């Protein structure tokens, strides 16, 4: 089924900057010196070839991301190609962890770069502040992420443009004689040795080009994806290749090879020669900005991977929770926490190996997913088709194997360890999930426990027991208890007790005789229980505290409003204080066999309980349930689609497989109460089941303002339900609602 989506907000410029600035990052500042040590002047050729080889992956990603323009990137493609199981879990989890670790690495790099200008700066606190700041920007909306990347990327590209211009135009800048002096590296070496050095250099630089993956990871939030995704990927790769090549050309042509090889400040060394005024300071500032762009783009990839893993249910569904800015706030929070911990405990260097190796693993499996997708989906719409297919797949796969062959052995070792750990976690989680699903199904089918019907009048007991019997008659071991509290006066003598008990039992037996046929003809056991207490609430709460097998408390609403709306009424007390789920029924002529049920569905736990009870009622008699979601005020097409998807997700999460008798409706309305009453009148419903309102704890309300009105005005019977929650869970829910409202 369709799943809830993120909002498309990123325009083409933001996409290009995410790909370009996120790719360049801080690696170019240390990459040039290290590659020069390996390849000398052939560094430029290695960087060009690295970009050309990456083009095959970029073209494949253009096709995949436009064919499946949803968040998740490689994980999505692998899931579509090989199934949503172990391999998809590995690819998605490794992609998420790699991006998270890279965000931590870049944050520490930012703090170290900044400390060059401010020597006394504490590294770890600054890194943590950067992570929190970027996380807050992500929480407020992906457009903020894009705007930040435009600002930072614009500065970065401007500095590199100035560096290239000054390097070529200055007399102390690029000189061909200086550039060629590095050729001594390959003197007296065989072609095989020469090729080996080139391949090593390419392997070292290859991962520095694949930052465009963030575009595929966040394809769901890109406007006009069919156009903007391929343009963004290809332009960002082109800009990156040009900048890498020209910057390395100028650097090697300015500083002799012997001085440059292995230097981690190669660009600054070159700038000091041909741009002595402000060149060093600008390059230092560019290095700081580059690390910040890396944090921004890496965190975007990590959070969207986590969101997708939750949406595909291979990770907990809590990762799919969205803020009112339509951003995955739980995923953002988790990524911020993990990145902060990694930066704080000093594991960044160690985990950088896993990050690099993880990207290789992800890119390789995304590549081999493409031919399988072409085979199993031959007729799917592909807005962009990779040219020269299948050559692009062959080249991309070969490049992946090349990188693995020349990769750091520690990176491969760490990758293997991480894959083993993730696989064990997956197998354990699958076993736990299967056991939970089996237990839930057995519990639902077999039932067990009691439904406590609190009633002292035959009319109320009849409607409540009839409804309760319909809820549980498909279960094998659930009983209905007709519960009555015998109020004992404070001045009651011991001699009067037997007579009082006998009178109450006799009255209760008369009610039991009346209602028993309603339950027994559905093969549901029913019995009566009498409990003595000074107050009805006291007796009811005592029964709940002594018997954990009570699943639901059912009560009737008095016809006279004054009897249940006054402060301290029995209904209000039970609704507020009972440590079980509660259902309160206003009977307006409820038939013995219910045909149609209306359930307005919100996001709260009470509305979800209403869905569950409606499902229980329709199981035996094939009644129809309409789940109604109302959107108040102005709402565009995208908002309405999101509400419909969220409605289906809520129903699926609460009910498992959706019953064929369920129908879901989403409407844009001006008034919720008027819309519900209109639907009740037109739909010929027998029962309206409502979750108690968020304001039912208000002393001036019984069930909440909306429900209090509907109880009186609805043309059909109304049942208000409240799901039991601990004080802690209630507090947590209130905080969550502030974020998501």
C-alpha positions in Angstrom: 0.0 0.0 0.0 1.0 3.6 -0.4 3.0 5.1 2.5 3.1 8.6 4.0 5.4 10.9 2.1 7.7 13.8 2.9 6.9 17.2 1.4 8.6 18.2 -1.9 10.4 21.5 -1.1 13.9 21.4 -2.6 14.4 23.4 -5.8 17.0 22.8 -8.5 19.6 25.2 -7.1 19.3 23.7 -3.6 19.7 20.2 -5.1 22.8 21.1 -7.1 24.4 22.7 -4.0 23.5 19.7 -1.9 25.3 17.5 -4.4 28.2 19.8 -5.2 29.1 21.3 -1.8 28.3 18.1 0.0 30.6 16.2 -2.4 33.6 18.6 -2.3 33.6 18.9 1.5 36.9 19.1 3.3 38.5 16.1 1.4 40.0 18.3 -1.4 42.1 20.1 1.2 43.9 16.9 2.3 43.3 14.8 -0.8 45.6 16.7 -3.2 48.8 16.2 -1.1 48.1 12.5 -0.4 47.3 11.7 -4.1 50.4 13.6 -5.2 52.6 11.4 -3.1 51.3 8.4 -5.0 50.9 9.7 -8.6 52.8 13.0 -8.8 51.6 15.1 -11.8 49.4 12.2 -12.9 47.2 13.2 -9.9 45.3 15.4 -12.3 44.7 12.5 -14.6 43.7 10.3 -11.7 41.2 12.9 -10.6 39.7 13.3 -14.1 39.5 9.5 -14.5 37.9 9.2 -11.0 35.2 11.6 -12.2 34.7 9.8 -15.5 34.5 6.4 -13.7 32.0 7.9 -11.3 29.9 9.0 -14.2 28.6 5.4 -14.7 27.3 5.4 -11.1 25.8 8.9 -11.6 23.9 7.8 -14.7 22.6 4.7 -13.0 21.5 6.8 -10.0 19.7 9.2 -12.4 17.6 6.4 -13.7 17.0 4.8 -10.4 16.1 8.0 -8.5 13.7 9.2 -11.2 12.1 5.8 -11.5 11.7 5.6 -7.7 11.6 9.2 -6.5 11.2 8.4 -2.8 13.5 8.8 0.1 15.9 6.0 0.9 18.2 6.0 -2.2 20.2 2.7 -2.5 18.1 1.0 0.2 14.9 1.6 -1.9 16.5 0.2 -5.1 17.8 -2.9 -3.4 14.5 -3.5 -1.7 12.6 -3.2 -5.0 15.1 -5.5 -6.7 15.8 -8.2 -4.1 12.9 -7.9 -1.7 12.5 -6.0 1.6 14.5 -8.3 3.7 18.0 -8.9 5.0 19.9 -7.3 2.1 17.8 -4.1 2.1 18.2 -3.9 5.8 22.0 -4.2 5.5 22.2 -1.6 2.7 19.9 0.9 4.4 21.4 0.5 7.9 25.0 0.7 6.6 24.2 3.8 4.5 22.6 5.4 7.5 25.5 4.6 9.9 28.1 5.6 7.3 26.4 9.0 6.9 26.0 9.5 10.6 29.7 8.7 11.3 30.7 11.0 8.4 28.6 13.8 10.0 30.5 13.3 13.2 33.8 13.2 11.4 33.0 16.4 9.6 31.8 18.2 12.8 35.1 17.4 14.5 36.9 18.5 11.3 35.0 21.8 11.5 36.1 22.4 15.1 39.8 21.5 14.3 39.8 23.9 11.3 38.2 26.7 13.4 40.8 26.2 16.1 43.5 27.2 13.6 42.0 30.7 13.8 41.0 30.5 17.5 43.7 28.3 19.2 42.0 28.1 22.6 38.8 26.7 21.1 37.5 23.5 22.8 37.2 20.9 20.0 34.5 18.5 21.3 32.1 21.1 22.6 32.2 23.0 19.3 31.7 19.8 17.3 28.6 19.0 19.5 27.3 22.5 19.0 27.6 22.2 15.2 25.8 18.9 15.2 22.9 20.3 17.3 22.7 23.4 15.2 22.5 21.5 11.9 20.0 19.1 13.5 17.8 22.0 14.5 17.9 23.3 11.0 16.9 19.9 9.7 14.0 19.8 12.1 12.6 23.1 11.0 12.3 22.0 7.3 14.4 20.6 4.5 14.1 24.0 2.7 16.3 25.4 5.5 18.8 22.6 4.8 18.8 23.6 1.1 19.1 27.3 1.8 22.0 26.7 4.2 23.7 24.6 1.5 23.2 27.4 -1.0 24.8 29.9 1.3 27.8 27.7 2.3 28.2 26.2 -1.2 28.1 29.6 -2.8 31.0 30.8 -0.6 32.9 27.6 -1.2 32.6 27.7 -5.0 33.5 31.4 -5.0 36.7 30.8 -3.1 37.7 27.9 -5.4 36.9 30.1 -8.5 39.1 32.8 -7.1 41.8 30.2 -6.3 41.8 28.9 -9.8 41.8 32.4 -11.4 44.6 33.7 -9.2 46.6 30.5 -9.7 46.5 30.8 -13.5 46.9 34.5 -13.6 49.6 35.1 -11.1 53.3 35.0 -12.1 54.1 33.0 -9.0 51.2 30.6 -9.6 51.0 27.7 -12.0 54.1 26.9 -14.0 54.4 23.9 -16.4 58.0 23.4 -15.4 57.0 23.1 -11.7 54.1 20.8 -12.6 56.2 18.4 -14.7 58.9 18.1 -12.0 56.9 15.5 -10.3 57.3 13.0 -13.1 60.4 11.7 -11.3 58.0 9.5 -9.3 57.5 7.1 -12.2 61.1 6.9 -13.4 62.4 3.4 -14.1 59.0 1.8 -13.3 57.2 -0.8 -15.4 53.8 -0.1 -17.0 52.3 -2.5 -14.4 53.8 -0.6 -11.5 52.7 2.6 -13.1 49.1 1.3 -13.6 49.1 0.1 -10.0 49.9 3.5 -8.7 47.3 5.1 -10.9 44.7 2.7 -9.7 45.7 3.3 -6.1 45.3 7.0 -6.7 41.9 6.6 -8.3 40.8 4.3 -5.5 41.8 6.9 -3.0 39.8 9.7 -4.7 36.8 7.6 -5.9 34.7 8.0 -2.8 35.3 11.8 -2.9 33.0 12.0 -5.9 29.9 10.2 -4.7 28.4 12.9 -2.6 25.6 13.2 -5.2 24.1 10.2 -3.4 22.4 12.6 -1.0 20.2 13.7 -3.9 19.0 10.1 -4.4 18.6 9.7 -0.7 16.3 12.7 -0.5 14.5 12.3 -3.9 11.1 12.4 -2.1 11.6 16.1 -1.1 12.8 17.4 -4.5 10.4 19.4 -6.6 10.0 18.2 -10.3 12.0 15.1 -9.6 12.0 13.9 -13.2 14.0 17.0 -14.2 15.8 18.2 -11.1 17.2 14.9 -10.0 19.3 14.0 -13.1 20.3 17.6 -13.6 21.3 17.9 -10.0 23.3 14.7 -10.0 25.1 15.3 -13.3 25.9 19.0 -12.7 27.2 18.3 -9.2 29.5 15.6 -10.5 30.7 17.8 -13.4 31.4 20.7 -11.1 33.2 18.5 -8.6 35.4 16.9 -11.3 36.3 20.3 -12.7 37.1 21.8 -9.3 39.1 18.8 -8.2 41.1 18.7 -11.4 41.8 22.4 -11.8 42.6 22.9 -8.1 45.1 20.0 -8.1 46.6 21.2 -11.4 47.3 24.7 -10.0 48.5 23.3 -6.7 51.0 20.8 -8.2 52.0 23.5 -10.7 52.8 26.0 -8.0 54.5 23.9 -5.3 57.3 21.4 -6.3 56.4 17.8 -5.9 59.0 17.1 -3.2 57.5 19.7 -1.0 53.8 18.9 -1.7 53.7 15.1 -1.5 51.9 14.0 1.6 51.0 17.5 2.8 47.6 18.0 4.4 47.7 21.7 3.8 48.7 21.6 0.1 46.2 24.2 -1.0 47.2 26.6 1.7 50.8 26.1 0.8 50.1 27.0 -2.8 47.9 29.9 -2.0 50.7 31.4 0.2 52.8 31.7 -3.0 50.5 33.2 -5.5 47.9 34.8 -3.2 49.9 36.0 -0.2 47.5 38.7 0.9 44.4 36.9 1.9 44.7 33.6 0.1 45.7 31.6 3.2 42.9 33.0 5.3 40.3 32.4 2.6 41.4 28.8 2.0 41.3 28.2 5.8 37.8 29.7 5.9 36.8 27.5 2.9 38.1 24.4 4.7 35.8 25.3 7.7 32.8 25.9 5.4 33.5 22.7 3.5 33.3 20.6 6.8 30.0 22.3 7.6 28.5 21.5 4.2 29.6 17.9 4.9 27.8 17.8 8.2 24.7 19.2 6.5 24.5 16.8 3.6 25.6 13.7 5.6 23.0 14.3 8.3 20.3 14.8 5.6 21.3 11.4 4.1 21.3 9.7 7.5 18.0 11.0 8.7 16.2 10.1 5.4 17.7 6.6 5.5 16.4 6.1 9.1 13.0 7.4 8.1 12.8 5.0 5.2 14.0 2.0 7.3 11.1 2.8 9.7 8.6 3.3 6.9 9.6 -0.1 5.5 9.2 -1.6 9.0 12.7 -3.0 9.1 13.4 -0.5 11.8 10.9 0.6 14.5 8.0 2.7 13.1 8.8 5.5 15.5 11.4 6.7 13.0 8.5 7.7 10.7 7.0 10.3 13.0 6.9 13.7 11.4 6.9 17.1 13.0 4.5 19.8 12.0 7.2 21.0 9.6 6.8 17.6 7.8 10.3 16.5 8.8 11.2 13.1 10.4 12.0 14.5 13.8 12.6 11.2 15.6 15.1 10.2 12.9 16.8 13.6 13.2 17.0 13.3 17.0 18.6 9.8 16.8 21.1 10.9 14.2 22.0 14.0 16.3 22.5 11.8 19.4 24.6 9.2 17.7 26.7 11.7 15.9 27.3 13.6 19.1 28.3 10.5 21.0 30.7 9.4 18.3 32.3 12.9 18.3 32.4 13.1 22.1 34.0 9.7 22.8 36.7 10.2 20.2 35.8 7.3 17.8 35.7 9.5 14.7 39.0 8.3 13.2 38.2 4.7 13.8 34.6 5.0 12.4 35.8 6.9 9.4 37.0 3.6 8.0 33.6 2.1 8.4 32.0 5.1 6.8 34.3 4.8 3.7 33.8 1.1 3.4 30.1 1.4 4.0 29.7 3.7 1.1 31.5 1.2 -1.1 29.1 -1.6 -0.1 26.1 0.6 -0.6 27.1 1.8 -4.1 28.0 -1.7 -5.2 24.6 -3.2 -4.4 22.7 -0.2 -5.7 24.5 -0.8 -9.0 23.7 -4.5 -9.3 20.1 -3.7 -8.4 19.6 -1.8 -11.6 19.7 -4.8 -14.1 17.4 -6.8 -11.9 14.9 -3.9 -11.8 15.0 -3.6 -15.6 14.2 -7.3 -15.8 11.4 -7.5 -13.2 9.9 -4.1 -14.1 10.3 -3.9 -17.9 7.3 -1.7 -18.4 7.7 0.7 -15.5 7.9 4.4 -16.4 11.6 5.5 -16.5 11.7 9.3 -16.9 15.5 9.0 -17.3 17.1 6.0 -19.0 20.8 5.5 -18.5 22.6 5.7 -21.9 25.0 3.0 -22.9 23.2 0.5 -20.6 24.4 -2.1 -19.6 27.9 -0.7 -20.0 27.2 1.8 -17.2 26.4 -1.1 -14.8 29.5 -3.1 -15.8 31.7 0.0 -15.4 30.1 0.9 -12.1 30.4 -2.7 -10.7 34.0 -2.9 -11.9 34.8 0.4 -10.3 33.3 -0.9 -7.1 35.5 -4.0 -7.2 38.5 -1.8 -8.0 37.9 0.3 -4.9 37.5 -2.8 -2.8 40.7 -4.3 -4.2 42.8 -1.2 -3.4 40.9 -0.2 -0.2 42.5 0.1 3.2 42.5 -3.4 4.7 41.3 -2.0 8.0 38.3 -0.5 6.3 37.4 -3.9 4.9 37.9 -5.6 8.2 35.8 -3.1 10.0 33.1 -3.4 7.3 33.0 -7.1 7.8 32.6 -6.8 11.6 29.8 -4.2 11.2 28.0 -6.5 8.6 28.2 -9.4 11.0 26.8 -7.3 13.9 24.0 -5.9 11.7 23.1 -9.4 10.5 22.9 -10.7 14.0 20.7 -7.8 15.0 18.4 -8.4 12.0 18.0 -12.1 12.7 17.2 -11.4 16.4 14.8 -8.6 15.6 13.0 -10.8 13.0 12.6 -13.6 15.5 11.3 -11.2 18.1 8.9 -9.6 15.6 7.6 -13.0 14.4 7.0 -14.1 18.0 5.2 -10.8 18.9 3.0 -11.1 15.8 2.2 -14.7 16.6 1.4 -13.9 20.2 -0.8 -11.0 19.2 -2.7 -13.1 16.7 -3.2 -15.9 19.2 -4.3 -13.4 21.9 -6.8 -11.8 19.5 -8.2 -15.2 18.3 -8.3 -16.9 21.6 -9.2 -13.9 23.7 -9.1 -14.4 27.4 -9.9 -12.3 30.4 -13.1 -10.4 31.0 -15.2 -7.5 29.8 -16.6 -5.7 32.8 -20.1 -4.4 32.2 -21.0 -2.0 35.0 -24.8 -1.6 35.0 -27.6 -1.6 37.6 -30.6 -1.1 35.3 -31.8 -3.8 32.9 -32.1 -1.4 29.9 -28.5 -0.3 30.2 -27.3 -3.8 30.8 -29.1 -5.1 27.8 -27.5 -2.8 25.3 -24.0 -3.1 26.9 -24.0 -6.9 27.0 -25.3 -7.1 23.5 -22.5 -4.9 22.2 -19.9 -6.6 24.3 -21.0 -10.0 23.0 -20.5 -8.9 19.5 -17.0 -7.7 20.3 -15.8 -11.0 21.8 -17.9 -13.8 20.2 -15.1 -14.6 17.7 -12.8 -15.3 20.6 -12.7 -18.5 22.5 -12.1 -17.6 26.1 -13.5 -14.1 26.9 -16.3 -13.8 29.4 -18.7 -10.9 30.2 -19.0 -10.0 33.8 -22.2 -8.1 34.8 -20.8 -6.1 37.7 -22.8 -4.3 40.3 -21.7 -2.4 43.3 -23.7 -2.7 46.5 -23.5 0.6 48.2 -23.3 0.1 52.0 -24.5 2.9 54.3 -22.0 4.0 56.9 -24.5 3.2 59.7 -25.3 -0.3 58.5 -25.6 -2.9 61.2 -24.1 -6.4 60.9 -27.5 -7.9 61.3 -28.7 -6.0 58.2 -26.0 -7.3 55.9 -27.6 -10.7 54.9 -30.9 -9.1 54.0 -29.2 -6.3 52.0 -27.0 -8.8 50.1 -30.0 -11.0 49.4 -32.0 -8.1 48.0 -29.2 -6.9 45.7 -28.4 -10.4 44.5 -32.1 -11.0 43.7 -32.2 -7.8 41.6 -29.0 -8.7 39.9 -30.2 -12.1 39.0 -33.3 -10.7 37.4 -31.1 -8.6 35.2 -28.8 -11.5 34.4 -31.8 -13.6 33.3 -32.9 -10.9 31.0 -29.5 -10.4 29.3 -28.1 -13.9 29.3 -29.7 -14.9 26.0 -28.1 -11.9 24.3 -24.6 -13.4 25.1 -25.2 -17.2 25.1 -26.7 -17.3 21.6 -23.2 -16.0 20.5 -21.6 -18.6 22.7 -20.2 -16.0 25.0 -20.2 -16.8 28.7 -21.8 -14.2 31.0 -22.0 -14.1 34.8 -22.8 -11.6 37.5 -20.7 -10.3 40.4 -21.7 -8.2 43.3 -19.3 -6.1 45.3 -19.9 -4.1 48.5 -18.4 -0.6 48.8 -19.4 2.8 50.2 -19.2 4.3 46.7 -19.6 2.8 43.2 -16.3 4.1 42.0 -14.6 2.6 45.1 -16.0 -0.8 44.4 -15.1 -0.6 40.7 -11.5 0.5 41.2 -11.1 -2.2 43.9 -12.2 -4.9 41.4 -9.7 -3.5 38.8 -6.8 -3.5 41.2 -7.5 -7.1 42.3 -8.0 -8.7 38.8 -5.5 -8.1 36.0 -7.6 -10.1 33.5 -10.1 -7.3 33.0 -9.6 -5.9 29.5 -12.3 -3.4 29.1 -14.8 -1.5 31.3 -18.1 -0.7 29.7 -20.7 1.7 31.1 -23.9 3.3 30.0 -24.5 7.1 29.9 -27.6 8.2 31.7 -30.3 9.8 29.5 -30.4 12.8 31.8 -27.4 15.0 31.1 -27.2 16.3 34.6 -26.5 12.8 36.0 -23.2 12.4 34.1 -22.1 16.0 33.3 -21.9 17.3 36.9 -18.4 17.4 38.5 -17.5 14.2 40.3 -20.0 12.1 38.4 -19.5 8.4 38.2 -18.8 8.4 34.5 -16.3 11.2 34.8 -14.5 9.5 37.7 -14.2 6.2 35.9 -13.1 7.8 32.7 -10.4 9.7 34.5 -9.2 7.1 37.0 -9.9 3.6 35.8 -6.6 1.7 35.1 -8.2 -0.1 32.1 -9.6 0.8 28.7 -13.0 2.3 29.1 -16.0 2.4 26.8 -19.1 4.5 27.6 -22.3 4.0 25.5 -25.2 6.3 24.9 -27.9 3.9 23.5 -30.3 5.6 21.0 -31.8 2.4 19.7 -28.8 0.2 19.1 -29.9 -2.9 17.0 -28.9 -6.4 18.1 -26.9 -6.9 14.9 -24.9 -3.7 14.0 -24.7 -3.0 10.3 -22.7 0.2 9.9 -20.1 1.9 12.2 -18.6 5.3 11.9 -15.2 6.0 13.4 -13.6 9.4 13.2 -9.8 8.8 13.2 -7.3 11.1 14.7 -3.7 10.6 15.7 -4.4 9.9 19.4 -4.5 6.6 21.3 -8.2 6.9 22.0 -9.1 7.2 18.4 -6.9 4.1 17.7 -8.8 2.2 20.4 -12.0 3.1 18.7 -10.7 1.5 15.4 -9.8 -1.7 17.3 -13.2 -2.0 19.0 -15.0 -1.4 15.6 -12.9 -4.2 14.1 -13.9 -6.5 17.0 -17.6 -5.7 16.4 -17.6 -6.4 12.7 -15.7 -9.7 12.8 -18.7 -12.0 13.5 -21.5 -10.3 11.6 -19.8 -8.6 8.6 -20.8 -5.1 9.5 -19.1 -2.2 7.7 -16.8 0.4 9.3 -16.1 3.8 7.8 -12.9 5.5 9.1 -13.4 9.2 8.7 -10.5 11.7 8.8 -11.4 15.4 8.7 -9.0 18.2 7.7 -10.1 21.6 9.0 -9.5 24.7 6.9 -7.4 25.2 3.9 -5.5 22.2 2.6 -3.8 21.7 -0.8 -3.8 18.4 -2.7 -0.5 17.3 -1.2 -1.8 17.8 2.3 -5.0 15.8 1.6 -2.9 13.0 0.1 -0.7 13.0 3.2 -3.7 12.8 5.5 -5.1 9.9 3.5 -1.8 8.0 3.7 -1.5 8.7 7.4 -5.0 7.4 7.9 -4.2 4.1 6.2 -0.9 3.9 8.1 -2.7 4.3 11.5 -5.3 1.7 10.6 -2.7 -0.7 9.3 -0.5 -0.2 12.4 -3.4 -0.8 14.8 -5.3 -3.5 13.0 -2.6 -5.4 11.0 -4.2 -6.6 7.8 -7.2 -4.4 7.0 -10.6 -6.0 6.9 -12.4 -5.8 3.6 -15.3 -4.2 5.4 -13.3 -1.2 6.2 -13.7 2.0 4.1 -11.6 5.1 4.6 -12.7 8.7 3.8 -10.7 11.9 4.0 -12.6 15.2 3.8 -11.7 18.9 3.9 -14.2 20.6 6.2 -14.9 23.9 8.0 -16.4 22.3 11.2 -15.6 18.8 12.5 -18.8 18.5 14.5 -21.0 19.5 11.6 -19.2 17.1 9.2 -19.6 14.2 11.6 -23.2 14.9 12.2 -23.8 15.2 8.4 -22.1 11.9 7.8 -24.1 10.2 10.6 -27.3 11.5 9.0 -26.5 10.5 5.4 -24.7 7.2 6.1 -27.4 5.4 8.1 -25.0 4.4 10.8 -26.0 2.3 13.8 -23.1 3.3 16.0 -20.6 6.2 16.2 -17.4 5.3 18.1 -15.3 8.2 19.1 -12.1 8.5 21.1 -12.3 10.7 24.1 -11.1 14.2 23.3 -7.7 15.5 24.4 -9.6 17.9 26.7 -11.7 15.3 28.5 -9.6 16.0 31.7 -11.1 19.5 31.8 -13.4 19.6 34.8 -16.0 21.4 32.7 -16.1 18.6 30.1 -17.0 15.0 30.4 -15.6 13.5 27.2 -14.2 16.6 25.5 -16.1 19.5 23.9 -16.7 17.8 20.6 -17.8 14.5 22.1 -20.1 16.1 24.6 -21.9 17.8 21.7 -22.1 14.7 19.6 -23.5 12.6 22.4 -26.6 14.9 22.4 -26.8 15.7 18.7 -25.9 12.5 16.8 -28.9 10.6 15.4 -27.4 7.2 16.2 -26.0 5.5 19.3 -22.6 6.9 20.4 -19.8 5.1 22.2 -16.9 7.1 23.7 -13.7 5.2 24.4 -10.6 6.0 26.4 -7.3 3.9 26.2 -5.6 3.6 29.5 -2.2 5.3 29.7 0.2 5.7 32.6 1.0 9.2 33.9 4.4 9.0 32.2 3.0 8.0 28.8 0.4 10.8 29.0 3.2 13.3 29.7 5.3 11.9 26.9 2.4 12.1 24.5 1.7 15.7 25.4 5.3 16.6 24.6 5.2 14.7 21.3 2.0 16.5 20.3 3.7 19.8 20.8 6.3 18.8 18.2 3.9 17.2 15.8 0.9 19.5 16.1 
